[in-house]
Amino acid sequence: MKLKKKELLLVGLTLFSMFFGAGNLIFPPFLGEQAGQASWLAALGFILSAVGLPILGVIAVAKSNGLTHLATRVHPRFASIFTLFIYLSIGPCLAIPRTASTSYEMTIVPFVGQYATSLLQLIYSLVFFSVALYLALNPEKLSDRLGKVLCPLLLSLIMIIFLGCFFIDNQGLGVPTGSYSEGQFVQGFLDGYQTMDTIAALNFGIIIALNIRSKGITDSKEVVISTMKAGFIAGICLASVYIILIIIGSLSGSVNGYHMNGAQTLMAFVQYLFKDMGMVILGAIFFIACLNTCIGLICCCSEYFHELMPKISYRKWAFIFALVSMLISNIGLDMILKISVPILNLLYPLAIILIVLAFIDPWIHHYQYMYPITVSLTGLGSFLELLPIIGFDFSFLHKIPLFDYSLGWLLFSVIGILIGLLFRKRV
């Protein structure tokens, strides 16, 4: 039995909705504004890392029967610690609280201005997480709720802004500026890398598999194949929307000048096109995008911790994560960001190399130490990348190839693979 085309499309749209949050809205228009005439080159780099890596992550986890199984190839203890940190980082310790605080800044603050108070934010977060919790209580129904309703609504609102591009007086794209003044492809790749969707991809597979099984698909091989197909659909949607947002950003730069971030770029553009109504449209876009991501993350974290501690039900975990995230979004997000962002920067290269190893596994599984050696050296490389962030900046670090681009860990990964090839299993 296979998924019908309509069902597969809904599952793909659900995966897209889970990926597409506030960060995905902000980075592309800022890229377009800053890159100007070189937007197409920057867009290639951005799509490679912001679309290619996450979709490969979904496929890698599907092929490996889950993140825990994939990470166990390194070591069972590594799998436990790595997976735990992944879920906490993209869950209640960073990503989930950020969905509420970001949507509040874009949905409520522009309309209330100086009347924005901590009490108002508390009320907003209570409503936001109540809605997210209600929709997350039945994770197998996400394809009906996100895929059928929220995702089409989100895409429709984005298209309204995009269609407005055809009614502006385009004065030509500006010259690349800021971080995009040179090396546009590399900078685009790095900005896509910073969306952190590759880490989320390692977790979303479990929820997508649940939705596929809820359609009556019981064969494990068919679940994997359907997950991979859904990943490609989500990738096409992500790439298409990113291109639209990059075009919006590049045109905004030509009529509104330059801004400090992508949120300001979008705000200036919609106000230029639609006046006050533009802020209503943009607020709705941010609310839906953040809500979709919040729902997906609550589902993933609750499923994982329910498997870890089955005595606590999935629904209780969902309630716990919604409550904790609501509190953090109001009282401690800044401190959590200071702690969690360095941890994410440490975990991200490990996630990427695990995905790479999963794809080349048919050719390397005969080498018994390939996974532990490569992941260990990658971890060393990402730790060295972390040192300047936490205040230990040594001159020798900058001599590592690509270190100044936050990609110095790549050399360590390559060395790890080469050393791993020296240890073939005895037959």
KAHUVEN-V818801 format. One record per residue. N is the residue number from 1. RES is the residue in one letter. PHI is phi in degrees with one decimal (* if undefined). BURIAL is + if it has 16 or more other ideal C-beta (glycine too) atoms within 10 Angstrom, else -. Layout:
n->N res->RES phi->PHI burial->BURIAL
n->N res->RES phi->PHI burial->BURIAL
This chain:
n->1 res->M phi->* burial->-
n->2 res->K phi->-123.1 burial->-
n->3 res->L phi->-67.3 burial->+
n->4 res->K phi->-69.9 burial->-
n->5 res->K phi->-58.4 burial->-
n->6 res->K phi->-65.0 burial->-
n->7 res->E phi->-64.4 burial->+
n->8 res->L phi->-63.5 burial->+
n->9 res->L phi->-62.4 burial->+
n->10 res->L phi->-63.8 burial->+
n->11 res->V phi->-65.9 burial->+
n->12 res->G phi->-62.5 burial->+
n->13 res->L phi->-66.3 burial->+
n->14 res->T phi->-63.2 burial->+
n->15 res->L phi->-62.7 burial->+
n->16 res->F phi->-58.6 burial->+
n->17 res->S phi->-60.8 burial->+
n->18 res->M phi->-68.3 burial->+
n->19 res->F phi->-72.7 burial->+
n->20 res->F phi->-83.8 burial->+
n->21 res->G phi->-112.0 burial->+
n->22 res->A phi->-63.6 burial->+
n->23 res->G phi->-60.8 burial->+
n->24 res->N phi->-68.4 burial->+
n->25 res->L phi->-79.9 burial->+
n->26 res->I phi->-86.3 burial->+
n->27 res->F phi->-63.5 burial->+
n->28 res->P phi->-61.3 burial->+
n->29 res->P phi->-64.8 burial->+
n->30 res->F phi->-66.8 burial->+
n->31 res->L phi->-58.8 burial->+
n->32 res->G phi->-61.8 burial->+
n->33 res->E phi->-65.4 burial->+
n->34 res->Q phi->-75.9 burial->+
n->35 res->A phi->-78.6 burial->+
n->36 res->G phi->55.5 burial->+
n->37 res->Q phi->-63.0 burial->-
n->38 res->A phi->-100.1 burial->+
n->39 res->S phi->-58.3 burial->+
n->40 res->W phi->-62.3 burial->+
n->41 res->L phi->-71.5 burial->+
n->42 res->A phi->-64.4 burial->+
n->43 res->A phi->-63.5 burial->+
n->44 res->L phi->-60.7 burial->-
n->45 res->G phi->-64.9 burial->+
n->46 res->F phi->-63.2 burial->+
n->47 res->I phi->-65.9 burial->+
n->48 res->L phi->-58.9 burial->+
n->49 res->S phi->-92.3 burial->+
n->50 res->A phi->-85.7 burial->+
n->51 res->V phi->-115.8 burial->+
n->52 res->G phi->-58.7 burial->+
n->53 res->L phi->-64.3 burial->+
n->54 res->P phi->-60.5 burial->+
n->55 res->I phi->-68.0 burial->+
n->56 res->L phi->-62.0 burial->+
n->57 res->G phi->-65.0 burial->+
n->58 res->V phi->-60.2 burial->+
n->59 res->I phi->-66.6 burial->+
n->60 res->A phi->-61.2 burial->+
n->61 res->V phi->-67.4 burial->+
n->62 res->A phi->-63.5 burial->+
n->63 res->K phi->-67.1 burial->+
n->64 res->S phi->-96.8 burial->+
n->65 res->N phi->63.5 burial->-
n->66 res->G phi->110.3 burial->+
n->67 res->L phi->-63.5 burial->+
n->68 res->T phi->-61.6 burial->+
n->69 res->H phi->-63.8 burial->-
n->70 res->L phi->-64.9 burial->+
n->71 res->A phi->-69.4 burial->+
n->72 res->T phi->-64.7 burial->+
n->73 res->R phi->-62.8 burial->+
n->74 res->V phi->-81.0 burial->+
n->75 res->H phi->-176.5 burial->-
n->76 res->P phi->-56.0 burial->-
n->77 res->R phi->-68.3 burial->-
n->78 res->F phi->-60.9 burial->+
n->79 res->A phi->-59.7 burial->+
n->80 res->S phi->-65.2 burial->-
n->81 res->I phi->-69.9 burial->-
n->82 res->F phi->-61.8 burial->+
n->83 res->T phi->-64.5 burial->+
n->84 res->L phi->-60.8 burial->-
n->85 res->F phi->-65.1 burial->+
n->86 res->I phi->-60.7 burial->+
n->87 res->Y phi->-68.0 burial->+
n->88 res->L phi->-68.2 burial->+
n->89 res->S phi->-69.0 burial->+
n->90 res->I phi->-87.4 burial->+
n->91 res->G phi->-105.1 burial->+
n->92 res->P phi->-69.9 burial->+
n->93 res->C phi->-89.0 burial->+
n->94 res->L phi->-157.9 burial->+
n->95 res->A phi->-66.6 burial->+
n->96 res->I phi->-65.9 burial->+
n->97 res->P phi->-59.5 burial->+
n->98 res->R phi->-66.8 burial->+
n->99 res->T phi->-63.1 burial->+
n->100 res->A phi->-73.9 burial->+
n->101 res->S phi->-66.4 burial->+
n->102 res->T phi->-68.5 burial->+
n->103 res->S phi->-65.8 burial->+
n->104 res->Y phi->-63.6 burial->+
n->105 res->E phi->-62.4 burial->-
n->106 res->M phi->-97.2 burial->+
n->107 res->T phi->-102.3 burial->+
n->108 res->I phi->-107.0 burial->+
n->109 res->V phi->-55.4 burial->+
n->110 res->P phi->-59.8 burial->+
n->111 res->F phi->-96.9 burial->-
n->112 res->V phi->-105.7 burial->-
n->113 res->G phi->55.0 burial->-
n->114 res->Q phi->-68.6 burial->-
n->115 res->Y phi->-87.2 burial->-
n->116 res->A phi->-70.1 burial->+
n->117 res->T phi->-123.9 burial->-
n->118 res->S phi->-63.8 burial->-
n->119 res->L phi->-66.4 burial->-
n->120 res->L phi->-63.6 burial->-
n->121 res->Q phi->-65.3 burial->+
n->122 res->L phi->-62.8 burial->+
n->123 res->I phi->-62.8 burial->-
n->124 res->Y phi->-60.8 burial->+
n->125 res->S phi->-64.3 burial->+
n->126 res->L phi->-63.5 burial->-
n->127 res->V phi->-67.2 burial->-
n->128 res->F phi->-59.1 burial->+
n->129 res->F phi->-74.4 burial->+
n->130 res->S phi->-65.1 burial->-
n->131 res->V phi->-64.9 burial->-
n->132 res->A phi->-62.3 burial->+
n->133 res->L phi->-64.0 burial->+
n->134 res->Y phi->-56.7 burial->-
n->135 res->L phi->-75.6 burial->+
n->136 res->A phi->-87.0 burial->+
n->137 res->L phi->-66.7 burial->+
n->138 res->N phi->-125.2 burial->+
n->139 res->P phi->-61.9 burial->+
n->140 res->E phi->-71.9 burial->-
n->141 res->K phi->-100.8 burial->+
n->142 res->L phi->-61.7 burial->+
n->143 res->S phi->-65.0 burial->+
n->144 res->D phi->-77.8 burial->-
n->145 res->R phi->-87.3 burial->+
n->146 res->L phi->-82.6 burial->+
n->147 res->G phi->-67.1 burial->+
n->148 res->K phi->-87.3 burial->-
n->149 res->V phi->-114.5 burial->-
n->150 res->L phi->-68.0 burial->+
n->151 res->C phi->-65.1 burial->+
n->152 res->P phi->-59.2 burial->-
n->153 res->L phi->-65.5 burial->-
n->154 res->L phi->-60.8 burial->+
n->155 res->L phi->-62.8 burial->+
n->156 res->S phi->-64.3 burial->-
n->157 res->L phi->-65.8 burial->+
n->158 res->I phi->-64.4 burial->+
n->159 res->M phi->-66.0 burial->-
n->160 res->I phi->-61.2 burial->-
n->161 res->I phi->-65.6 burial->+
n->162 res->F phi->-63.6 burial->+
n->163 res->L phi->-63.0 burial->-
n->164 res->G phi->-65.4 burial->+
n->165 res->C phi->-61.1 burial->+
n->166 res->F phi->-81.2 burial->-
n->167 res->F phi->-118.6 burial->-
n->168 res->I phi->-108.0 burial->-
n->169 res->D phi->-86.8 burial->-
n->170 res->N phi->-73.0 burial->-
n->171 res->Q phi->-99.5 burial->-
n->172 res->G phi->91.8 burial->-
n->173 res->L phi->-79.7 burial->+
n->174 res->G phi->-79.9 burial->+
n->175 res->V phi->-77.0 burial->-
n->176 res->P phi->-57.4 burial->+
n->177 res->T phi->-141.1 burial->-
n->178 res->G phi->60.2 burial->-
n->179 res->S phi->-68.3 burial->+
n->180 res->Y phi->-100.6 burial->+
n->181 res->S phi->-67.4 burial->-
n->182 res->E phi->-153.1 burial->-
n->183 res->G phi->56.5 burial->+
n->184 res->Q phi->-63.1 burial->+
n->185 res->F phi->-63.1 burial->+
n->186 res->V phi->-63.6 burial->+
n->187 res->Q phi->-64.7 burial->+
n->188 res->G phi->-63.1 burial->+
n->189 res->F phi->-61.5 burial->+
n->190 res->L phi->-66.3 burial->+
n->191 res->D phi->-66.9 burial->+
n->192 res->G phi->-66.5 burial->+
n->193 res->Y phi->-60.6 burial->+
n->194 res->Q phi->-78.2 burial->+
n->195 res->T phi->-67.7 burial->+
n->196 res->M phi->64.7 burial->+
n->197 res->D phi->-69.9 burial->+
n->198 res->T phi->-64.3 burial->+
n->199 res->I phi->-67.0 burial->+
n->200 res->A phi->-61.4 burial->+
n->201 res->A phi->-60.0 burial->+
n->202 res->L phi->-66.9 burial->+
n->203 res->N phi->-108.2 burial->+
n->204 res->F phi->-69.8 burial->+
n->205 res->G phi->-56.8 burial->+
n->206 res->I phi->-65.1 burial->+
n->207 res->I phi->-74.5 burial->+
n->208 res->I phi->-63.1 burial->+
n->209 res->A phi->-62.0 burial->+
n->210 res->L phi->-60.2 burial->+
n->211 res->N phi->-66.5 burial->+
n->212 res->I phi->-68.0 burial->+
n->213 res->R phi->-65.4 burial->+
n->214 res->S phi->-66.6 burial->+
n->215 res->K phi->-87.7 burial->+
n->216 res->G phi->98.2 burial->-
n->217 res->I phi->-85.8 burial->+
n->218 res->T phi->-109.6 burial->-
n->219 res->D phi->-70.9 burial->-
n->220 res->S phi->-60.3 burial->-
n->221 res->K phi->-63.6 burial->-
n->222 res->E phi->-69.3 burial->-
n->223 res->V phi->-62.7 burial->+
n->224 res->V phi->-63.2 burial->+
n->225 res->I phi->-62.1 burial->+
n->226 res->S phi->-65.8 burial->+
n->227 res->T phi->-62.6 burial->+
n->228 res->M phi->-63.6 burial->+
n->229 res->K phi->-64.5 burial->+
n->230 res->A phi->-62.3 burial->+
n->231 res->G phi->-62.2 burial->+
n->232 res->F phi->-65.7 burial->-
n->233 res->I phi->-62.9 burial->+
n->234 res->A phi->-61.8 burial->+
n->235 res->G phi->-63.3 burial->+
n->236 res->I phi->-63.0 burial->-
n->237 res->C phi->-63.5 burial->+
n->238 res->L phi->-60.2 burial->+
n->239 res->A phi->-61.0 burial->+
n->240 res->S phi->-63.6 burial->-
n->241 res->V phi->-67.9 burial->+
n->242 res->Y phi->-60.8 burial->+
n->243 res->I phi->-62.4 burial->+
n->244 res->I phi->-59.7 burial->+
n->245 res->L phi->-68.0 burial->+
n->246 res->I phi->-67.4 burial->+
n->247 res->I phi->-62.3 burial->+
n->248 res->I phi->-58.0 burial->+
n->249 res->G phi->-64.4 burial->+
n->250 res->S phi->-66.4 burial->+
n->251 res->L phi->-73.2 burial->+
n->252 res->S phi->-62.2 burial->+
n->253 res->G phi->-62.3 burial->+
n->254 res->S phi->-77.6 burial->+
n->255 res->V phi->-113.0 burial->-
n->256 res->N phi->-118.6 burial->+
n->257 res->G phi->80.5 burial->-
n->258 res->Y phi->-104.8 burial->+
n->259 res->H phi->-131.1 burial->+
n->260 res->M phi->-79.6 burial->-
n->261 res->N phi->-156.2 burial->-
n->262 res->G phi->-67.7 burial->+
n->263 res->A phi->-64.2 burial->+
n->264 res->Q phi->-65.2 burial->+
n->265 res->T phi->-60.9 burial->+
n->266 res->L phi->-65.0 burial->+
n->267 res->M phi->-61.6 burial->+
n->268 res->A phi->-64.0 burial->+
n->269 res->F phi->-70.4 burial->+
n->270 res->V phi->-69.5 burial->+
n->271 res->Q phi->-68.2 burial->+
n->272 res->Y phi->-64.6 burial->-
n->273 res->L phi->-82.2 burial->+
n->274 res->F phi->-120.1 burial->+
n->275 res->K phi->57.8 burial->-
n->276 res->D phi->-65.8 burial->-
n->277 res->M phi->-62.9 burial->-
n->278 res->G phi->-60.7 burial->+
n->279 res->M phi->-68.4 burial->+
n->280 res->V phi->-66.3 burial->-
n->281 res->I phi->-62.4 burial->+
n->282 res->L phi->-66.1 burial->+
n->283 res->G phi->-61.4 burial->+
n->284 res->A phi->-65.2 burial->-
n->285 res->I phi->-61.9 burial->+
n->286 res->F phi->-65.4 burial->+
n->287 res->F phi->-62.4 burial->+
n->288 res->I phi->-66.1 burial->+
n->289 res->A phi->-61.7 burial->+
n->290 res->C phi->-67.8 burial->+
n->291 res->L phi->-64.2 burial->+
n->292 res->N phi->-57.6 burial->+
n->293 res->T phi->-65.4 burial->+
n->294 res->C phi->-59.8 burial->+
n->295 res->I phi->-60.7 burial->+
n->296 res->G phi->-60.8 burial->+
n->297 res->L phi->-70.5 burial->+
n->298 res->I phi->-61.4 burial->+
n->299 res->C phi->-61.4 burial->+
n->300 res->C phi->-62.0 burial->+
n->301 res->C phi->-64.1 burial->+
n->302 res->S phi->-66.5 burial->+
n->303 res->E phi->-61.7 burial->+
n->304 res->Y phi->-64.1 burial->+
n->305 res->F phi->-71.6 burial->+
n->306 res->H phi->-67.0 burial->+
n->307 res->E phi->-67.0 burial->-
n->308 res->L phi->-70.7 burial->-
n->309 res->M phi->-131.5 burial->-
n->310 res->P phi->-62.3 burial->-
n->311 res->K phi->-66.9 burial->-
n->312 res->I phi->-97.0 burial->-
n->313 res->S phi->-67.4 burial->-
n->314 res->Y phi->-56.0 burial->+
n->315 res->R phi->-65.7 burial->-
n->316 res->K phi->-67.0 burial->-
n->317 res->W phi->-64.0 burial->+
n->318 res->A phi->-60.0 burial->+
n->319 res->F phi->-63.0 burial->+
n->320 res->I phi->-60.8 burial->+
n->321 res->F phi->-67.2 burial->+
n->322 res->A phi->-65.3 burial->+
n->323 res->L phi->-67.2 burial->-
n->324 res->V phi->-61.2 burial->+
n->325 res->S phi->-64.1 burial->+
n->326 res->M phi->-63.8 burial->+
n->327 res->L phi->-65.2 burial->+
n->328 res->I phi->-64.9 burial->+
n->329 res->S phi->-64.1 burial->+
n->330 res->N phi->-101.4 burial->+
n->331 res->I phi->-120.7 burial->-
n->332 res->G phi->-146.4 burial->-
n->333 res->L phi->-66.6 burial->+
n->334 res->D phi->-60.3 burial->-
n->335 res->M phi->-67.6 burial->-
n->336 res->I phi->-62.6 burial->+
n->337 res->L phi->-61.8 burial->+
n->338 res->K phi->-61.7 burial->-
n->339 res->I phi->-83.8 burial->-
n->340 res->S phi->-77.7 burial->+
n->341 res->V phi->-60.1 burial->-
n->342 res->P phi->-60.2 burial->-
n->343 res->I phi->-64.1 burial->+
n->344 res->L phi->-63.2 burial->+
n->345 res->N phi->-63.8 burial->+
n->346 res->L phi->-76.4 burial->+
n->347 res->L phi->-78.5 burial->+
n->348 res->Y phi->-59.9 burial->+
n->349 res->P phi->-59.9 burial->+
n->350 res->L phi->-63.9 burial->+
n->351 res->A phi->-64.0 burial->+
n->352 res->I phi->-63.9 burial->+
n->353 res->I phi->-69.2 burial->+
n->354 res->L phi->-64.1 burial->+
n->355 res->I phi->-62.9 burial->+
n->356 res->V phi->-61.5 burial->+
n->357 res->L phi->-63.6 burial->+
n->358 res->A phi->-62.4 burial->+
n->359 res->F phi->-76.4 burial->-
n->360 res->I phi->-98.6 burial->-
n->361 res->D phi->-53.8 burial->+
n->362 res->P phi->-56.9 burial->-
n->363 res->W phi->-100.4 burial->-
n->364 res->I phi->-120.2 burial->+
n->365 res->H phi->-67.3 burial->-
n->366 res->H phi->-77.9 burial->-
n->367 res->Y phi->-101.8 burial->+
n->368 res->Q phi->-66.6 burial->-
n->369 res->Y phi->-107.7 burial->+
n->370 res->M phi->-59.1 burial->+
n->371 res->Y phi->-64.9 burial->+
n->372 res->P phi->-63.4 burial->-
n->373 res->I phi->-68.0 burial->+
n->374 res->T phi->-65.4 burial->+
n->375 res->V phi->-67.6 burial->+
n->376 res->S phi->-63.5 burial->+
n->377 res->L phi->-69.0 burial->+
n->378 res->T phi->-62.9 burial->+
n->379 res->G phi->-61.5 burial->+
n->380 res->L phi->-63.4 burial->-
n->381 res->G phi->-62.5 burial->+
n->382 res->S phi->-70.5 burial->+
n->383 res->F phi->-66.6 burial->-
n->384 res->L phi->-63.1 burial->+
n->385 res->E phi->-63.2 burial->+
n->386 res->L phi->-77.5 burial->+
n->387 res->L phi->-55.1 burial->-
n->388 res->P phi->-61.8 burial->-
n->389 res->I phi->-65.3 burial->-
n->390 res->I phi->-97.6 burial->-
n->391 res->G phi->103.9 burial->-
n->392 res->F phi->-115.4 burial->-
n->393 res->D phi->-102.6 burial->-
n->394 res->F phi->-101.9 burial->-
n->395 res->S phi->-62.0 burial->-
n->396 res->F phi->-66.2 burial->-
n->397 res->L phi->-61.7 burial->-
n->398 res->H phi->-74.5 burial->-
n->399 res->K phi->-85.6 burial->-
n->400 res->I phi->-71.2 burial->+
n->401 res->P phi->-54.2 burial->-
n->402 res->L phi->68.3 burial->-
n->403 res->F phi->-60.6 burial->+
n->404 res->D phi->-70.2 burial->-
n->405 res->Y phi->-101.1 burial->-
n->406 res->S phi->64.2 burial->+
n->407 res->L phi->-124.6 burial->+
n->408 res->G phi->-63.1 burial->+
n->409 res->W phi->-64.8 burial->+
n->410 res->L phi->-59.3 burial->+
n->411 res->L phi->-61.1 burial->+
n->412 res->F phi->-65.5 burial->+
n->413 res->S phi->-65.0 burial->+
n->414 res->V phi->-62.6 burial->-
n->415 res->I phi->-60.9 burial->+
n->416 res->G phi->-61.3 burial->+
n->417 res->I phi->-63.6 burial->+
n->418 res->L phi->-63.8 burial->-
n->419 res->I phi->-67.7 burial->+
n->420 res->G phi->-59.2 burial->+
n->421 res->L phi->-69.3 burial->-
n->422 res->L phi->-82.0 burial->-
n->423 res->F phi->-117.8 burial->-
n->424 res->R phi->-86.6 burial->-
n->425 res->K phi->-63.6 burial->-
n->426 res->R phi->-81.5 burial->-
n->427 res->V phi->-87.1 burial->-
